[in-house]
Amino acid sequence: MNAPHSTGSESRIHAAIFDSVMSHRLLPGTRLPEAALSDLFGVSRTIVRQVLRRLAHEHIVQLRPNRGAIVAQPTPEETRAVFEARRALEAAVLPLVVRNATTADLASLRQHLAVEHEALGRADQPAWARLASAFHLRLADLAGNAILRDYLSELMSRCSLIVALYERPGNSSCEHDEHARIVELIEQGDAAEAAQVMSRHLEALERRICLEPAAPSKTLAGMLGFQTGV
């Protein structure tokens, strides 16, 4: 198998598993057997193994020696640690955004809020979740500190997994009005209050987490969006 095809297959499988986790189809603890995934996607087990390693690096999957891969199961302790670290990083980001953001940057943030609001209005939860995460990463971009941005990106991935797996049905992963308030405070140059609003925003998100997911009710193929079971 040539390299370009392998890369394309890896991206396709990675996207299918990642999206299935984030959309609640693949639940915590779901087994991800190499042989079954190889059959479902029509690729070698070597390619599947490479994808699972990448997902493990992103904390989406846990690789268990001699027992195979499962969808990650963040513990309550890990959940608290992830949110605590994220609050600290985002508090460090906002003063830098206030210092560095240009008029064009602020206009870009407001445009992002408009797209968020439109997705919320049509009840497009997957699009809204992606936009909500992108808002936080956009702030990190505007901070102008690549190291902070990289650390926050990793935490965002872990936090998104926790939210996707454990947030109670009917809740939004982020509150649009709080995003809008943060942009207002950035525009006013009030970094301290923006950091306070962000901290309360993330604390509210953490409180909505329920670490008792439902048991899987479908086959692996069904959870991955295939029409037939394995």
Secondary structure, 3 states (H helix, E strand, C coil): CCHHHHHHHHHHHHHHHHHHHHCCCCCCCCEECHHHHHHHHCCCHHHHHHHHHHHHHCCCEEEECCCEEEECCCCHHHHHHHHHHHHHHHHHHHHHHHHHCCHHHHHHHHHHHHHHHHHHHCCCHHHHHHHHHHHHHHHHHHHCCHHHHHHHHHHHHHHHHHHHHHECCCCCCCCHHHHHHHHHHHHHCCHHHHHHHHHHHHHHHHHCECCCCCCCCCCHHHHCCCCCCC
